[in-house]
């Protein structure tokens, strides 16, 4: 086989593999344990927007000072957020303490591609 032909075919295979790969995007949302209710709703809205766009969301709770002795506050906040967005996403990585931070990863649900049905087309024909 000609080396130039082999090189060309391997380049074509590599290009096709790059075209078919899916790029996963991870967005990050940072919270504090003593967050105000309105601020929580705002941050939750951002998480909802990221999940509906199909991106993963890394939620980080930052502890400062004496807050580090109460990690259950951060755990409860992360559980509450996961319950609030349960219809859009699922917990991919459970909440875990990482030094001064507690981290949880949310992933969007697998969306089944909806096929258009013949019913709307038939209704349009009757007009």
MMTF fields as JSON, N, C-alpha, C and O atoms, coordinates in Angstrom:
{
  "mmtfVersion": "1.0.0",
  "mmtfProducer": "UNKNOWN",
  "numBonds": 507,
  "numAtoms": 508,
  "numGroups": 127,
  "numChains": 1,
  "numModels": 1,
  "chainsPerModel": [1],
  "groupsPerChain": [127],
  "chainIdList": ["A"],
  "bondAtomList": [4, 2, 8, 6, 12, 10, 16, 14, 20, 18, 24, 22, 28, 26, 32, 30, 36, 34, 40, 38, 44, 42, 48, 46, 52, 50, 56, 54, 60, 58, 64, 62, 68, 66, 72, 70, 76, 74, 80, 78, 84, 82, 88, 86, 92, 90, 96, 94, 100, 98, 104, 102, 108, 106, 112, 110, 116, 114, 120, 118, 124, 122, 128, 126, 132, 130, 136, 134, 140, 138, 144, 142, 148, 146, 152, 150, 156, 154, 160, 158, 164, 162, 168, 166, 172, 170, 176, 174, 180, 178, 184, 182, 188, 186, 192, 190, 196, 194, 200, 198, 204, 202, 208, 206, 212, 210, 216, 214, 220, 218, 224, 222, 228, 226, 232, 230, 236, 234, 240, 238, 244, 242, 248, 246, 252, 250, 256, 254, 260, 258, 264, 262, 268, 266, 272, 270, 276, 274, 280, 278, 284, 282, 288, 286, 292, 290, 296, 294, 300, 298, 304, 302, 308, 306, 312, 310, 316, 314, 320, 318, 324, 322, 328, 326, 332, 330, 336, 334, 340, 338, 344, 342, 348, 346, 352, 350, 356, 354, 360, 358, 364, 362, 368, 366, 372, 370, 376, 374, 380, 378, 384, 382, 388, 386, 392, 390, 396, 394, 400, 398, 404, 402, 408, 406, 412, 410, 416, 414, 420, 418, 424, 422, 428, 426, 432, 430, 436, 434, 440, 438, 444, 442, 448, 446, 452, 450, 456, 454, 460, 458, 464, 462, 468, 466, 472, 470, 476, 474, 480, 478, 484, 482, 488, 486, 492, 490, 496, 494, 500, 498, 504, 502],
  "bondOrderList": [1, 1, 1, 1, 1, 1, 1, 1, 1, 1, 1, 1, 1, 1, 1, 1, 1, 1, 1, 1, 1, 1, 1, 1, 1, 1, 1, 1, 1, 1, 1, 1, 1, 1, 1, 1, 1, 1, 1, 1, 1, 1, 1, 1, 1, 1, 1, 1, 1, 1, 1, 1, 1, 1, 1, 1, 1, 1, 1, 1, 1, 1, 1, 1, 1, 1, 1, 1, 1, 1, 1, 1, 1, 1, 1, 1, 1, 1, 1, 1, 1, 1, 1, 1, 1, 1, 1, 1, 1, 1, 1, 1, 1, 1, 1, 1, 1, 1, 1, 1, 1, 1, 1, 1, 1, 1, 1, 1, 1, 1, 1, 1, 1, 1, 1, 1, 1, 1, 1, 1, 1, 1, 1, 1, 1, 1],
  "groupList": [{"groupName": "UNK", "atomNameList": ["N", "CA", "C", "O"], "elementList": ["N", "C", "C", "O"], "formalChargeList": [0, 0, 0, 0], "bondAtomList": [1, 0, 2, 1, 3, 2], "bondOrderList": [1, 1, 2], "singleLetterCode": "X", "chemCompType": "L-PEPTIDE LINKING"}],
  "groupTypeList": [0, 0, 0, 0, 0, 0, 0, 0, 0, 0, 0, 0, 0, 0, 0, 0, 0, 0, 0, 0, 0, 0, 0, 0, 0, 0, 0, 0, 0, 0, 0, 0, 0, 0, 0, 0, 0, 0, 0, 0, 0, 0, 0, 0, 0, 0, 0, 0, 0, 0, 0, 0, 0, 0, 0, 0, 0, 0, 0, 0, 0, 0, 0, 0, 0, 0, 0, 0, 0, 0, 0, 0, 0, 0, 0, 0, 0, 0, 0, 0, 0, 0, 0, 0, 0, 0, 0, 0, 0, 0, 0, 0, 0, 0, 0, 0, 0, 0, 0, 0, 0, 0, 0, 0, 0, 0, 0, 0, 0, 0, 0, 0, 0, 0, 0, 0, 0, 0, 0, 0, 0, 0, 0, 0, 0, 0, 0],
  "groupIdList": [1, 2, 3, 4, 5, 6, 7, 8, 9, 10, 11, 12, 13, 14, 15, 16, 17, 18, 19, 20, 21, 22, 23, 24, 25, 26, 27, 28, 29, 30, 31, 32, 33, 34, 35, 36, 37, 38, 39, 40, 41, 42, 43, 44, 45, 46, 47, 48, 49, 50, 51, 52, 53, 54, 55, 56, 57, 58, 59, 60, 61, 62, 63, 64, 65, 66, 67, 68, 69, 70, 71, 72, 73, 74, 75, 76, 77, 78, 79, 80, 81, 82, 83, 84, 85, 86, 87, 88, 89, 90, 91, 92, 93, 94, 95, 96, 97, 98, 99, 100, 101, 102, 103, 104, 105, 106, 107, 108, 109, 110, 111, 112, 113, 114, 115, 116, 117, 118, 119, 120, 121, 122, 123, 124, 125, 126, 127],
  "secStructList": [7, 7, 2, 2, 2, 2, 2, 2, 2, 2, 2, 2, 2, 2, 2, 2, 2, 2, 2, 2, 7, 7, 7, 7, 7, 3, 3, 3, 3, 3, 3, 3, 6, 6, 7, 7, 2, 2, 2, 2, 2, 2, 2, 2, 2, 2, 2, 2, 2, 2, 2, 2, 6, 6, 7, 3, 3, 3, 3, 3, 3, 3, 7, 7, 4, 4, 4, 4, 4, 7, 2, 2, 2, 2, 2, 2, 2, 2, 2, 2, 2, 2, 2, 2, 6, 6, 6, 6, 3, 3, 3, 3, 3, 3, 3, 3, 3, 3, 6, 6, 3, 3, 3, 3, 3, 3, 3, 3, 7, 7, 7, 7, 7, 7, 7, 7, 7, 1, 2, 2, 2, 2, 2, 2, 2, 6, 7],
  "xCoordList": [0.844, 0.0, 0.887, 1.944, 0.445, 1.161, 1.094, 0.028, 2.228, 2.278, 1.411, 0.766, 1.394, 0.57, -0.914, -1.663, -1.332, -2.728, -3.075, -4.145, -2.139, -2.345, -2.457, -3.328, -1.579, -1.584, -2.888, -3.458, -3.358, -4.606, -5.798, -6.651, -5.862, -6.978, -6.978, -8.038, -5.789, -5.734, -6.147, -6.772, -5.815, -6.247, -7.761, -8.399, -8.344, -9.797, -10.491, -11.501, -9.954, -10.53, -10.451, -11.399, -9.319, -9.155, -10.135, -10.71, -10.323, -11.248, -12.682, -13.44, -13.052, -14.395, -14.608, -15.695, -13.58, -13.689, -13.875, -14.654, -13.166, -13.323, -14.711, -15.274, -15.267, -16.585, -17.67, -18.643, -17.507, -18.527, -18.405, -19.315, -17.303, -17.151, -18.023, -18.283, -18.469, -19.332, -18.515, -17.848, -18.566, -17.824, -18.71, -19.775, -18.278, -19.058, -18.589, -17.394, -19.546, -19.254, -19.7, -20.815, -18.826, -19.172, -19.203, -18.19, -20.377, -20.535, -20.399, -20.692, -19.958, -19.796, -20.637, -20.698, -21.29, -22.077, -21.554, -21.503, -21.159, -20.607, -21.627, -22.252, -21.783, -22.729, -22.012, -20.898, -22.673, -22.215, -23.288, -24.453, -22.939, -23.946, -25.065, -26.215, -24.758, -25.767, -26.262, -26.174, -26.781, -27.224, -28.646, -29.47, -28.913, -30.231, -31.223, -30.819, -32.501, -33.476, -33.562, -33.666, -33.521, -33.604, -32.356, -32.444, -31.184, -29.946, -29.946, -29.459, -30.497, -30.602, -31.47, -31.118, -32.601, -33.489, -32.787, -32.962, -31.994, -31.252, -30.248, -30.172, -29.479, -28.485, -29.165, -28.664, -30.304, -31.053, -31.523, -31.525, -31.926, -32.33, -31.193, -31.405, -29.976, -28.821, -28.567, -28.265, -28.689, -28.491, -29.536, -29.213, -30.783, -31.851, -31.522, -31.697, -31.05, -30.694, -29.569, -29.618, -28.554, -27.443, -27.912, -27.516, -28.758, -29.224, -30.119, -30.041, -30.973, -31.831, -31.019, -31.429, -29.86, -28.986, -28.2, -27.532, -28.285, -27.605, -26.21, -25.447, -25.86, -24.534, -24.575, -25.601, -23.447, -23.316, -23.042, -22.489, -23.433, -23.246, -22.508, -22.923, -21.412, -20.65, -21.032, -20.732, -21.692, -22.144, -21.148, -20.887, -20.59, -19.581, -20.096, -20.546, -20.03, -20.357, -19.024, -18.212, -18.798, -17.552, -17.769, -18.638, -16.977, -17.055, -15.93, -14.8, -16.252, -15.251, -15.359, -16.454, -14.213, -14.17, -14.903, -14.64, -15.827, -16.555, -17.532, -18.004, -17.836, -18.753, -18.182, -18.934, -16.857, -16.234, -16.599, -16.513, -17.004, -17.377, -18.816, -19.267, -19.554, -20.952, -21.154, -21.901, -20.506, -20.658, -22.07, -22.443, -22.87, -24.231, -25.094, -26.064, -24.747, -25.491, -25.309, -26.27, -24.072, -23.802, -24.426, -24.94, -24.379, -24.96, -26.46, -27.004, -27.136, -28.589, -28.916, -29.907, -28.08, -28.306, -28.163, -28.959, -27.157, -26.969, -28.112, -28.568, -28.579, -29.71, -30.966, -31.735, -31.171, -32.338, -32.275, -33.281, -31.087, -30.918, -31.174, -31.82, -30.674, -30.872, -32.354, -32.823, -33.095, -34.531, -35.27, -36.222, -34.831, -35.507, -35.343, -36.229, -34.226, -33.99, -34.065, -33.522, -34.736, -34.794, -35.465, -35.142, -36.406, -37.074, -36.17, -36.443, -35.094, -34.187, -32.88, -32.302, -32.412, -31.115, -31.056, -31.948, -29.977, -29.766, -28.374, -27.476, -28.207, -26.905, -25.95, -26.178, -24.885, -23.877, -22.802, -22.316, -22.436, -21.444, -22.044, -22.419, -22.135, -22.752, -21.939, -20.74, -22.578, -21.843, -20.701, -20.889, -19.512, -18.366, -17.516, -17.399, -16.931, -16.106, -14.738, -14.129, -14.257, -12.943, -12.231, -12.244, -11.613, -10.955, -11.981, -12.821, -11.933, -12.887, -14.175, -15.114, -14.231, -15.38, -16.117, -15.538, -17.392, -18.184, -18.679, -19.214, -18.492, -18.738, -19.768, -19.756, -20.659, -21.624, -21.744, -21.693, -21.9, -22.043, -23.431, -23.849, -24.138, -25.449, -25.323, -24.627, -25.995, -25.977, -27.405, -28.327, -27.612, -28.97, -29.463, -28.673, -30.785, -31.375, -31.094, -30.931, -31.038, -30.898, -32.202, -33.254, -32.15, -33.348, -33.576, -32.711, -34.729, -35.106, -35.595, -36.425, -35.081, -35.47, -36.913, -37.286, -37.701, -39.126, -39.319, -38.822, -40.051, -40.351, -41.653, -42.605, -41.719, -42.992, -44.033, -43.758, -45.221, -46.295, -47.086, -46.975, -47.885, -48.68, -49.957, -50.609, -50.329, -51.576, -51.607, -52.622, -50.556, -50.629, -50.74, -51.418, -50.087, -50.157, -51.567, -52.075, -52.194, -53.552, -54.534, -55.478, -54.325, -55.196, -55.036, -56.003, -53.839, -53.634, -54.297, -54.715, -54.402, -55.014, -56.537, -57.148, -57.145, -58.599, -59.079, -60.263, -58.192, -58.598, -58.953, -59.312],
  "yCoordList": [-1.189, 0.0, 1.249, 1.278, 2.241, 3.501, 4.204, 4.277, 4.718, 5.381, 6.64, 6.934, 7.377, 8.588, 8.261, 8.988, 7.164, 6.74, 6.323, 6.651, 5.584, 5.173, 6.387, 6.439, 7.355, 8.566, 9.342, 9.847, 9.438, 10.136, 9.443, 10.11, 8.101, 7.366, 7.465, 7.572, 7.428, 7.565, 8.979, 9.144, 9.979, 11.347, 11.467, 12.152, 10.792, 10.807, 10.148, 10.658, 9.018, 8.338, 9.21, 9.274, 9.879, 10.751, 11.93, 12.32, 12.489, 13.605, 13.172, 13.906, 11.967, 11.442, 11.192, 11.447, 10.697, 10.457, 11.774, 11.839, 12.815, 14.135, 14.697, 15.355, 14.451, 14.977, 14.333, 14.993, 13.05, 12.321, 12.429, 12.003, 12.989, 13.048, 14.15, 15.166, 13.937, 14.888, 15.596, 14.95, 16.903, 17.701, 17.934, 18.542, 17.454, 17.666, 18.94, 19.148, 19.786, 21.06, 20.976, 20.543, 21.392, 21.411, 22.861, 23.56, 23.303, 24.642, 24.536, 23.488, 25.608, 25.575, 26.656, 27.787, 26.29, 27.236, 27.177, 26.105, 28.34, 28.392, 29.002, 30.018, 28.359, 28.803, 28.888, 28.388, 29.534, 29.56, 28.89, 28.883, 28.324, 27.634, 28.552, 28.12, 29.798, 30.704, 31.636, 32.858, 31.053, 31.837, 32.344, 31.649, 33.55, 34.165, 33.438, 32.96, 33.344, 32.627, 33.164, 32.384, 34.477, 35.04, 34.709, 34.396, 34.778, 34.424, 32.949, 32.583, 32.103, 30.679, 30.466, 29.677, 31.162, 31.021, 31.475, 30.867, 32.545, 33.027, 31.983, 31.675, 31.438, 30.418, 29.163, 28.534, 28.801, 27.63, 27.865, 26.94, 29.11, 29.433, 29.246, 28.784, 29.607, 29.393, 27.904, 27.476, 27.111, 25.666, 25.072, 24.213, 25.521, 25.044, 25.381, 24.548, 26.593, 27.013, 26.147, 25.75, 25.854, 25.018, 23.602, 23.031, 23.032, 21.663, 21.569, 20.592, 22.574, 22.535, 22.691, 22.216, 23.358, 23.483, 22.194, 22.062, 21.239, 19.965, 19.907, 18.994, 20.866, 20.893, 20.279, 20.318, 19.713, 19.24, 20.446, 21.449, 20.343, 21.446, 20.927, 19.954, 21.594, 21.289, 22.34, 23.522, 21.906, 22.822, 22.737, 21.657, 23.899, 23.962, 24.807, 25.934, 24.268, 25.023, 25.401, 24.528, 26.687, 27.161, 27.455, 28.245, 26.815, 27.018, 27.956, 27.844, 28.882, 29.794, 29.807, 29.777, 29.853, 30.004, 28.914, 27.728, 29.317, 28.364, 27.505, 26.482, 27.915, 27.116, 25.727, 24.791, 25.589, 24.306, 23.237, 22.045, 23.647, 22.673, 22.197, 21.325, 22.763, 22.378, 21.941, 22.59, 20.862, 20.447, 19.968, 19.912, 19.618, 19.151, 20.261, 19.976, 21.538, 22.646, 22.635, 22.798, 22.443, 22.376, 21.149, 21.216, 20.026, 18.791, 18.957, 18.54, 19.568, 19.779, 20.731, 20.544, 21.749, 22.704, 22.02, 22.264, 21.172, 20.45, 19.469, 19.328, 18.79, 17.876, 18.635, 18.165, 19.814, 20.636, 21.071, 21.033, 21.487, 21.894, 20.709, 20.865, 19.535, 18.348, 17.992, 17.573, 18.152, 17.868, 18.907, 18.574, 20.171, 21.234, 21.073, 21.466, 20.504, 20.336, 18.87, 18.496, 18.036, 16.594, 16.284, 15.275, 17.141, 16.873, 17.168, 16.691, 17.949, 18.297, 17.513, 17.236, 17.154, 16.499, 15.493, 15.412, 14.73, 13.686, 13.878, 14.417, 13.435, 13.548, 12.545, 11.336, 13.061, 12.184, 11.844, 10.715, 12.824, 12.628, 13.132, 14.3, 12.262, 12.613, 13.703, 13.834, 14.483, 15.529, 14.947, 13.991, 15.533, 15.086, 16.291, 17.259, 16.202, 17.28, 17.226, 16.161, 18.381, 18.473, 19.678, 20.767, 19.481, 20.599, 21.572, 21.191, 22.819, 23.84, 23.822, 24.555, 23.007, 22.99, 21.659, 20.628, 21.696, 20.489, 20.531, 21.542, 19.414, 19.405, 18.335, 17.233, 18.683, 17.74, 18.035, 19.195, 17.004, 17.173, 16.704, 15.593, 17.564, 17.244, 17.066, 17.832, 16.059, 15.806, 15.866, 15.449, 16.378, 16.407, 15.0, 14.088, 14.843, 13.553, 13.254, 14.168, 11.979, 11.571, 11.883, 11.376, 12.695, 13.093, 12.123, 11.953, 11.499, 10.657, 11.573, 12.453, 11.361, 12.225, 11.952, 10.829, 12.987, 12.847, 12.846, 13.722, 11.842, 11.784, 12.507, 12.35, 13.294, 13.954, 12.918, 12.002, 13.08, 12.131, 12.602, 13.753, 11.699, 12.026, 12.777, 13.332, 12.808, 13.455, 14.956, 15.427, 15.73, 17.156, 17.39, 18.322, 16.559, 16.716, 16.407, 17.077, 15.389, 15.03, 16.133, 16.413, 16.755, 17.847, 19.052, 19.778, 19.28, 20.411, 20.174, 21.131, 18.911, 18.592, 18.808, 19.06, 18.71, 18.825, 20.268, 20.508, 21.21, 22.619, 23.064, 24.224],
  "zCoordList": [0.0, 0.0, 0.0, 0.629, -0.696, -0.769, 0.591, 1.202, 1.059, 2.367, 2.387, 3.394, 1.289, 1.215, 1.346, 1.999, 0.721, 0.812, 2.242, 2.754, 2.886, 4.277, 5.193, 6.062, 4.996, 5.818, 5.622, 6.589, 4.39, 4.094, 4.76, 5.346, 4.673, 5.269, 6.788, 7.406, 7.393, 8.853, 9.278, 10.326, 8.498, 8.794, 8.672, 9.471, 7.659, 7.487, 8.687, 9.171, 9.168, 10.327, 11.573, 12.355, 11.755, 12.92, 12.847, 13.863, 11.661, 11.491, 11.786, 12.42, 11.319, 11.571, 13.069, 13.587, 13.765, 15.204, 15.959, 16.909, 15.541, 16.185, 15.939, 16.814, 14.768, 14.437, 15.3, 15.664, 15.628, 16.367, 17.876, 18.588, 18.397, 19.848, 20.438, 19.793, 21.67, 22.353, 23.422, 24.231, 23.427, 24.393, 25.607, 25.491, 26.78, 27.995, 28.664, 28.873, 28.996, 29.627, 31.079, 31.369, 31.989, 33.41, 33.866, 33.83, 34.294, 34.848, 36.359, 36.934, 37.007, 38.455, 39.1, 38.619, 40.204, 40.989, 42.414, 43.016, 42.963, 44.313, 45.262, 44.96, 46.418, 47.435, 48.776, 48.936, 49.741, 51.122, 51.971, 51.571, 53.134, 53.949, 54.44, 54.523, 54.766, 55.298, 54.189, 54.313, 53.106, 51.956, 52.208, 52.803, 51.75, 51.881, 50.959, 49.899, 51.329, 50.47, 49.047, 48.101, 48.881, 47.529, 46.721, 45.533, 47.371, 46.683, 46.292, 45.222, 47.165, 46.858, 45.624, 44.747, 45.551, 44.39, 43.108, 42.052, 43.203, 42.033, 41.572, 40.383, 42.506, 42.156, 41.616, 40.684, 42.202, 41.725, 40.291, 39.479, 39.975, 38.606, 37.621, 36.5, 38.041, 37.166, 36.953, 35.839, 38.025, 37.91, 36.968, 36.147, 37.081, 36.199, 34.75, 33.861, 34.513, 33.152, 32.586, 31.422, 33.406, 32.94, 32.62, 31.604, 33.485, 33.262, 32.037, 31.293, 31.813, 30.621, 29.351, 28.292, 29.442, 28.281, 28.025, 26.999, 28.97, 28.777, 29.367, 29.052, 30.221, 30.827, 32.225, 32.904, 32.641, 34.009, 34.902, 34.451, 36.17, 37.102, 38.33, 38.959, 38.653, 39.86, 40.897, 40.73, 41.964, 43.011, 44.159, 44.69, 44.541, 45.593, 46.739, 46.536, 47.936, 49.146, 49.787, 50.095, 49.988, 50.575, 52.066, 52.435, 52.896, 54.347, 54.778, 54.302, 55.684, 56.223, 57.747, 58.307, 58.395, 59.846, 60.591, 60.391, 61.454, 62.289, 61.501, 61.997, 60.28, 59.461, 59.178, 58.909, 59.239, 58.932, 59.958, 59.665, 61.146, 62.164, 61.991, 62.733, 61.009, 60.769, 59.313, 58.581, 58.883, 57.48, 57.151, 55.979, 58.185, 57.909, 57.31, 56.606, 57.586, 56.973, 55.455, 54.702, 55.022, 53.59, 52.95, 51.834, 53.661, 53.135, 52.939, 51.916, 53.922, 53.804, 52.657, 51.951, 52.476, 51.384, 50.025, 49.118, 49.887, 48.627, 48.373, 47.238, 49.428, 49.264, 48.851, 48.012, 49.444, 49.095, 47.637, 46.928, 47.189, 45.793, 44.86, 43.824, 45.219, 44.379, 44.29, 43.232, 45.384, 45.352, 44.512, 43.807, 44.587, 43.83, 42.324, 41.565, 41.879, 40.441, 40.02, 38.98, 40.823, 40.541, 39.211, 38.585, 38.759, 37.491, 36.291, 35.189, 36.485, 35.385, 35.404, 34.353, 36.61, 36.693, 37.82, 38.664, 37.806, 38.798, 39.402, 38.755, 40.641, 41.298, 40.67, 40.714, 40.089, 39.496, 40.525, 40.573, 41.344, 42.393, 43.697, 43.798, 44.689, 45.97, 46.676, 46.429, 47.549, 48.276, 49.096, 49.848, 48.944, 49.73, 50.11, 49.358, 51.291, 51.821, 51.173, 51.071, 50.736, 50.106, 50.711, 50.137, 51.866, 52.543, 53.081, 53.896, 52.646, 53.086, 52.263, 52.574, 51.235, 50.333, 50.39, 50.731, 50.052, 49.859, 48.419, 47.963, 47.704, 46.259, 45.903, 46.453, 44.97, 44.417, 42.917, 42.507, 42.109, 40.662, 40.244, 40.572, 39.516, 38.966, 37.462, 36.795, 36.933, 35.491, 34.974, 35.675, 33.759, 33.203, 32.893, 32.649, 32.907, 32.552, 31.092, 30.284, 30.757, 29.361, 28.653, 29.042, 27.636, 26.901, 25.745, 24.886, 25.734, 24.599, 23.484, 23.711, 22.292, 21.184, 20.799, 20.459, 20.86, 20.555, 19.046, 18.338, 18.566, 17.147, 16.889, 17.653, 15.832, 15.533, 15.134, 14.359, 15.674, 15.376, 14.168, 13.744, 13.622, 12.441, 12.806, 11.922, 14.084, 14.505, 14.191, 13.677, 14.469, 14.127, 12.626, 12.194, 11.834, 10.381, 9.88, 8.98, 10.469, 10.054, 10.452, 9.712, 11.6, 12.037, 11.126, 10.895, 10.606, 9.712, 8.359, 7.707, 7.919, 6.641, 6.674, 5.635, 7.855, 7.961, 7.847, 7.612, 8.008, 7.947, 6.58, 6.382]
}
